[in-house]
Amino acid sequence: MVKRNDIFEITIEDMLFPNKGVGYIDNKKVIIKGGIIDQRLKIKITKKRKNKLEGKILEVITPSPIEIQPKCQHFKYCGGCTSQNLPYEKQLEIKAEQVKTLLNNAGIQDFQFLGIQPSPLEFRYRNKMEFSFGDKVKGGPLELGMHKRDKFYEIISTTNCQIVDEDFNVILSLILDYFRNKGISHFHKITHKGSLRHLVIRKAYKTGEILINLVSTSQLKLELNELVEKLLNLPLSGKIVGILHTINDGVADVVKSDETIVLYGQDFITEEILGLSFKITAFSFFQTNSLGAEKLYSIVKDFAGNTKDKVIFDLYCGTGTIAQIMAPVALKVIGIDIVEEAVEAAKVNAIENNLNNCEFIAGDVLEKIDKLKEQPDLIILDPPRAGIHPKAIHKIIDFYPQQFIYVSCKPTSLANDLPIFVERGYKVTKVKCIDLFPHTPHVECVVLMSRVED
C-alpha cells in the first residue's frame, strides 16, 4: 500500500493546468507539480487522498525528449518561470489543450475554438515586476529578486532575469548593492522585524517611462537621497520619470501602501495601447504584457462585432483600458472596479483620450450594479483570478444582455463560471486563448457568449 513519504520512480503521461504532471502507481493517479510529459522521475509521495496521490520531484532520471536548455541562468532555482525548458511552440500547444480539456470537463461544448495567440515577445515582455528582499539562507547576505522555487522564505537575486527589460536588471543590481553596502536588513516574515520588503518596477513599452517603487516598513528611517541620485545616473534605455518610497507595516507578504512618498518626479507612467494613452499609477492594475495586451483587446473588439449605438458594461474594469478601447465604437460604456485609485486613473485617461461617453464607478461590482439604470447590450467581464463572486454572477446575468465577453486570466475559474451562464440561457460560441505570460503556466482566455433566444 502506498504511504506518505514513500519514494517511487514514475513516468509522466499527461499534463494538467497549471504546471502539473500526471503519472500512475498501481493504476492510481499521481499529480506531480512541475512534471513534463515523458519525463522519468524519482518522486516522494506528499499527499494521499481517496482517488489520487500527490508527489514531489526528487530527481529527474530521464529528461523529456521535448526539453531544451533554458535561456535564463536563474531558471533552475527561480520560482518565476516554470517552462523555459520547453520550446515556446510546445508551451502554446500545451496551454491550448489544457484549456480545451477544462472546458470540456465543465460541459462546455459545441463552440468555435480559435486556438491560441502567441505573445508578440517571447522574452523581455513584462512591463511590471515585484521583487522581494530577503535572504537565500538564514542569516545570509541580503538578496533581492524572486522566491526560490517552491520556497516561501528563500529569495534568490535575479540580476539577469530574461522576461523583463534589461533596465529592470540594471536597477535591481544597483539597489541590491546599495543596501548591501549600507548593511540594511530585510523584513523577516517570522519575527516581523526589519526594513526592506519589495522593489516594484514598471516600464512602459511604447514610451520607455520607468516608475520605481521601494517598499519598506517604518521601523528604520531610510535616507534615500543618495540612492535617488545613483538611480538617475544609471545608463538605461528608458527614462526614470518617478521614484517612490512606500511604507507598509502590514504582516502579509503583499505590496500595499500605508503611505507613499514621491522621492522624484511623478507617481505614474504613461503607456500607449492601440493608439490610446493610459496613465498607470503605482498600484493600478494593468496588463503586464503591453504588446500582448494589444492583441488581447483586439480579440475582445473583434468578438464584440458591431457595437454602434450599443451600451456596454465593463465590469472589473481596472484602469478602464477595455472600456476606452470600446468607447469610440459604442454609444456608452460604464466601467466598475473596486480599486478607487484605478478608477480615478480611468477617469483621467478618458479625458486625455477625448472620450466623453465613458462613466467609471468605484466600488464592489456586487453592490454597484444594483444602482445601474441603463440596459446593456453587451457586458464585458474581466474578473480577478478567483473569477466572479458567486453572489455577483447572478446579478450580472439578470441584466440579460444580448452578449457577454468573458476575459479570464485563470482557466479553472472560467470553467467554474461558464456553466452558470449556460444554465441561465447563454451559449458559449467562441473561445480564443492568448499567451500573455510565456514560460509560465498562465494563459488568458477570451470567451464570447450569446443569449439563446426562445
Secondary structure, DSSP 8 states (H G I E B T S, - for coil): ---TT-EEEEE--EEETTTEEEEEETTEEEEEET--TT-EEEEEEEEE-SSEEEEEEEEEEE--TT----S-TTTTTBSS-S-TTS-HHHHHHHHHHHHHHHHHHTT--S-EEEEEE--S-SSS-BSEEEEEEEESSTT--EEEEEEBTT-SSBEEE-TT-SSB-HHHHHHHHHHHHHHHHHT--B--TTT---SEEEEEEEE-TTT-EEEEEEEE-SSS----HHHHHHHHTS--SSEEEEEEEEE---SSSS---SEEEEEEE-SEEEEEETTEEEEEETT----SBHHHHHHHHHHHHHHH---TT-EEEEES-TTTHHHHHHGGGSSEEEEEES-HHHHHHHHHHHHHTT--SEEEEES-HHHHGGG--S--SEEEE---TT-S-HHHHHHHHTT--SEEEEEES-HHHHHHHHHHHHHTTEEEEEEEEE-SSTTSS--EEEEEEEE---
